[in-house]
C-alpha cells in the first residue's frame, strides 16, 4: 500500500507543478510585456563602455515591426534585436510626436533573477507537498489496515475488527467490509455445521436401508436388488466425501506446511494404488526430493486425482513432480480421451461429465482437490497432455512454509 501512496503522491505533485507552470506561462503570454533592466546592469554597461548607452536612434517608428510600432505610439518601451549587434536586445522609446526614437543599450549584462520570486515558489511547493501528505497519508494508513484485515480474512474467515475509527474518510467502506465479513463467516460456519449434521444423520437411515434390503433380497427380483444396492452405495460414497471434506475443514486452522521428502512420500502414494481393479499402471517421475507441503491434505488431493484418472485412462497414468522458480508442480497425467469442453467446471461441487458412464460419483473429489490447492496457497489447472495424449491436472503451490 505504501508503494501506491508514493506513486499517487508523486503524480499529484508533478501534476500540480505542471498546472502551475502552464497557468504561469498562459498568464505571461496574455499579460502586457514590459522590458525592464536593473540599475546595476545600467551602471555596469556605462562603466565598461566608452560609447554612450543612450542616443537618438537612426530608426523611426515606421522602421519597426507593426506590433512594436503600435506599442511605441502608446508610450511603451520595446526591445528589438539587431543581427549586427550580436543579437542583443536594444531598447527603444518614442521621444516625441515626430516618430523619433531614443536608443538605449545594448546592456551586456543580463538582469539578475528575482530571488524573492524563487523563494516564494519554493515555499508554495513545499506547503503544497506538506498539505498533500497531511491529507493523503491517513487515508492510505487506513487502507493498509483494511488490506491487512482482508488478508487475514482470506486465511481464516471470521468477523474482523479493522480498527478504523468513524473519523476516517474510508470508515463507510471499512464498516461495510466488517458487516460483510461477519455475514460470510456465519454462512461458512452454517455450511460446515449442515454438512457435518447431514452427513452423520444420513448414515443411520442408510444402515437401516441396507439391513432391510438384505432381508428382502430373496423376495425381490435380483435386478431390482442390484439397483437398490447400487443406489445405496452411491449415497454412502457421497456421505463419505462429505465427512472427509468436513474433517478437513475442521482441521484447516491446524494446517501447516513442513519440509518433507516428497520423493519418498509420493512413492508411498503410488504403491497404495498400483494394484488397482482397473489394471492401470502408475509411473512416478520426481525431479526434486524435498518440498514444503501438508502431507495429510495433499494425500487426499493426489488420491482424488489418481482415482479420477482411473475412470478415463486406457493403460497408464504418470505422476510428475518438480520445483521451478520456488514453486512446486505436481502433475497427474493419463492416456485417456482428454478433457471435456467445460473442464473448468469439473472443480465445482456436484459437477461431472454425465455423458461418460465410466465416471461415477458426485463431483466432490476434484472440488476437495481444488480446496487443498488453495489451502496450500496455490491453485489447480488442467491441460491436454502432449506426452500421453490424455488429460493433465496440475497442482501448483509456493515452496515455502
C-alpha positions, 0 to 999 in steps of 0.5 A: 500500500505504501508503494501506491501512496508514493506513486499517487503522491508523486503524480499529484505533485508533478501534476500540480507543478505542471498546472502551475507552470502552464497557468504561469506561462498562459498568464505571461503570454496574455499579460502586457510585456514590459522590458525592464533592466536593473540599475546595476546592469545600467551602471555596469554597461556605462562603466565598461563602455566608452560609447554612450548607452543612450542616443537618438536612434537612426530608426523611426517608428515606421522602421519597426515591426507593426506590433512594436510600432503600435506599442511605441505610439502608446508610450511603451518601451520595446526591445528589438534585436539587431543581427549586427549587434550580436543579437542583443536586445536594444531598447527603444522609446518614442521621444516625441510626436515626430516618430523619433526614437531614443536608443538605449543599450545594448546592456551586456549584462543580463538582469539578475533573477528575482530571488524573492520570486524563487523563494516564494515558489519554493515555499508554495511547493513545499506547503503544497507537498506538506498539505498533500501528505497531511491529507493523503497519508491517513487515508492510505494508513487506513487502507493498509489496515483494511488490506491487512484485515482482508488478508487475514480474512482470506486465511481464516474467515471470521468477523474482523475488527479493522480498527478504523475509527468513524473519523476516517474518510474510508470508515463507510467502506471499512464498516461495510467490509466488517458487516460483510465479513461477519455475514460470510463467516456465519454462512461458512460456519452454517455450511460446515455445521449442515454438512457435518449434521447431514452427513452423520444423520444420513448414515443411520437411515442408510444402515437401516436401508441396507439391513432391510434390503438384505432381508428382502433380497430373496423376495425381490427380483435380483435386478431390482436388488442390484439397483437398490444396492447400487443406489445405496452405495452411491449415497454412502460414497457421497456421505463419505466425501462429505465427512472427509471434506468436513474433517478437513475443514475442521482441521484447516486452522491446524494446517501447516506446511513442513519440509518433507521428502516428497520423493519418498512420500509420493512413492508411498502414494503410488504403491497404495494404488498400483494394484488397482481393479482397473489394471492401470499402471502408475509411473512416478517421475520426481525431479526434486526430493524435498518440498514444503507441503501438508502431507495429510491434505495433499494425500487426499488431493493426489488420491482424488486425482489418481482415482479420477484418472482411473475412470478415463485412462486406457493403460497408464497414468504418470505422476510428475513432480518438480520445483521451478522458480520456488514453486512446486508442480505436481502433475497427474497425467493419463492416456485417456480421451482428454478433457471435456469442453467445460473442464473448468467446471469439473472443480465445482461441487456436484459437477461431472461429465454425465455423458461418460458412464465410466465416471461415477460419483458426485463431483466432490473429489476434484472440488476437495482437490481444488480446496487443498490447492488453495489451502496450500496457497496455490491453485489447480489447472488442467491441460491436454497432455502432449506426452500421453495424449490424455488429460493433465491436472496440475497442482501448483503451490509456493515452496515455502512454509 
